[in-house]
């Protein structure tokens, strides 16, 4: 039987740093207020000339290098993003071009903060079906482009960045199970109200910004992420103590801590990087994963739970052996 396993990880953060102290000069907020409510200290902002595919390229090169393969050996590219370079073609195709990869399938996945989990699940299914052998799975965002920098409730939360993994066919289980969900009835709680088919005039005027009802999103996120824990454990017949590391979506330190309590897991076993880059949506899980792999915390053979919650609402998890 064919399984899929992560063989390489990579990440990239733009050079420009925007600290909480910097934001104090822009909006009515304070470093203390931001840190106490979100755990965020700073975030990275893409340069005017940097695109989502540029960020993805840097992260992808690192993942490919760790996997010990060449880019020509990639036979599928899946890129999760909310902030595509263009309306079309897909950002995955633009990344494919930068990597000098030709002919293999390349497509985008749009599930916002749960995008990387969705993309990893899709890649796993293709490999298990025997359709592909090596899939590059990327989460990349330039969220700073859709923020209202006068809205202190949202502009302090988000940042830009990218993370990537190489997923390869293996005879031993890597990804044990994936669990994906969505409920569009909550769309108004976290969304960008304007786009191509709705509010086109506002989009043309450059007024397509993130809107969020923070308290409602927080409550729903904690509830759904807790359910994901139980769902994944039951599906695999394992207990909470069998999980070595929780690698959650890096949205808010309070949400992460609430999920850890649900797992009865010490925060020492939770990968938390939100302080350094804020909420990078689809990029946040692969970013956190790569950081923890490269600093030696996560080791081969350990059991990881990846989980995310995002606009849609979407939510999902991946249970895997690294």
QUINOR-V270281 format. One record per helix or strand. SS is the DSSP state (helix for helix, strand for strand). FROM is the first residue (numbers start at 1). LEN is the number of residues. If there is no record, write none. Layout:
# QUINOR-V270281
SS & FROM & LEN
SS & FROM & LEN
This chain:
# QUINOR-V270281
strand & 3 & 10
strand & 16 & 4
helix & 20 & 5
helix & 31 & 8
strand & 42 & 4
helix & 52 & 16
helix & 71 & 3
strand & 76 & 5
helix & 91 & 8
strand & 105 & 5
helix & 112 & 17
strand & 134 & 9
helix & 143 & 4
helix & 152 & 4
strand & 158 & 1
strand & 160 & 11
strand & 175 & 8
helix & 184 & 6
strand & 190 & 3
helix & 200 & 5
strand & 210 & 3
helix & 214 & 23
helix & 240 & 3
strand & 245 & 4
helix & 253 & 11
helix & 267 & 3
strand & 270 & 1
helix & 274 & 4
strand & 279 & 1
helix & 281 & 14
strand & 303 & 8
strand & 314 & 8
